[in-house]
Amino acid sequence: MIVERTDNEVIIRLPEFMDFEAIQRTIDLMSLKETIARSAATQEDVDLLAKEINKKWWAKNRSRYIK
């Protein structure tokens, strides 16, 4: 693995035998962290959104779990 830092980016070179799916999951995580760092959302905003999503999911899938 080679890690190189330039003025405005970090370049990571990996050998081709590495597990591509693991690399993609790591890139997805870094992308998520970048998005979170730029977000102006508060924890209260996030909690409210999560509650709304869970409520909608449960309404859609309730019959699959409660017979």
Kinemage of the C-alpha trace (Angstrom):
@kinemage 1
@onewidth
@group {chain A} dominant
@subgroup {mainchain}
@vectorlist {calphas} color= white
{ca met a 1} P 0.000 0.000 0.000
{ca ile a 2} L 1.239 3.470 -0.870
{ca val a 3} L -0.210 6.615 0.694
{ca glu a 4} L 0.710 9.918 -0.918
{ca arg a 5} L -0.357 13.376 0.201
{ca thr a 6} L -0.491 16.265 -2.262
{ca asp a 7} L -1.533 19.870 -1.652
{ca asn a 8} L -5.230 19.112 -1.894
{ca glu a 9} L -5.735 15.352 -1.723
{ca val a 10} L -4.568 12.029 -0.345
{ca ile a 11} L -3.862 9.280 -2.848
{ca ile a 12} L -3.998 5.660 -1.678
{ca arg a 13} L -2.687 2.917 -3.957
{ca leu a 14} L -3.631 -0.648 -3.114
{ca pro a 15} L -2.465 -3.925 -4.605
{ca glu a 16} L -4.939 -5.524 -7.011
{ca phe a 17} L -5.345 -8.678 -4.898
{ca met a 18} L -7.160 -6.789 -2.146
{ca asp a 19} L -10.850 -7.576 -1.569
{ca phe a 20} L -12.716 -5.050 -3.720
{ca glu a 21} L -15.910 -5.252 -1.651
{ca ala a 22} L -13.988 -4.411 1.529
{ca ile a 23} L -12.348 -1.478 -0.245
{ca gln a 24} L -15.762 -0.253 -1.431
{ca arg a 25} L -17.208 -0.482 2.098
{ca thr a 26} L -14.267 1.555 3.406
{ca ile a 27} L -14.774 4.180 0.681
{ca asp a 28} L -18.499 4.315 1.488
{ca leu a 29} L -17.684 4.875 5.164
{ca met a 30} L -15.236 7.677 4.338
{ca ser a 31} L -17.831 9.270 2.048
{ca leu a 32} L -20.415 9.117 4.832
{ca lys a 33} L -17.980 10.707 7.296
{ca glu a 34} L -17.273 13.490 4.794
{ca thr a 35} L -20.994 14.151 4.368
{ca ile a 36} L -21.546 14.199 8.131
{ca ala a 37} L -18.639 16.608 8.639
{ca arg a 38} L -20.232 19.064 6.189
{ca ser a 39} L -23.745 18.728 7.601
{ca ala a 40} L -25.357 21.433 9.677
{ca ala a 41} L -27.875 18.948 11.116
{ca thr a 42} L -28.083 18.649 14.872
{ca gln a 43} L -28.401 15.372 16.756
{ca glu a 44} L -32.025 16.329 17.421
{ca asp a 45} L -32.600 16.661 13.647
{ca val a 46} L -31.044 13.250 13.066
{ca asp a 47} L -33.088 11.629 15.840
{ca leu a 48} L -36.311 13.111 14.454
{ca leu a 49} L -35.522 11.882 10.932
{ca ala a 50} L -34.646 8.402 12.218
{ca lys a 51} L -37.910 8.242 14.164
{ca glu a 52} L -39.882 9.237 11.067
{ca ile a 53} L -38.096 6.664 8.894
{ca asn a 54} L -38.635 3.907 11.467
{ca lys a 55} L -42.321 4.794 11.766
{ca lys a 56} L -42.802 4.593 7.984
{ca trp a 57} L -40.804 1.359 7.744
{ca trp a 58} L -42.817 -0.247 10.539
{ca ala a 59} L -46.127 0.789 8.924
{ca lys a 60} L -45.008 -0.795 5.646
{ca asn a 61} L -43.574 -4.007 7.143
{ca arg a 62} L -45.687 -4.624 10.254
{ca ser a 63} L -47.682 -7.442 8.654
{ca arg a 64} L -44.463 -9.371 7.947
{ca tyr a 65} L -43.681 -9.580 11.670
{ca ile a 66} L -47.044 -9.575 13.401
{ca lys a 67} L -49.451 -12.248 12.174
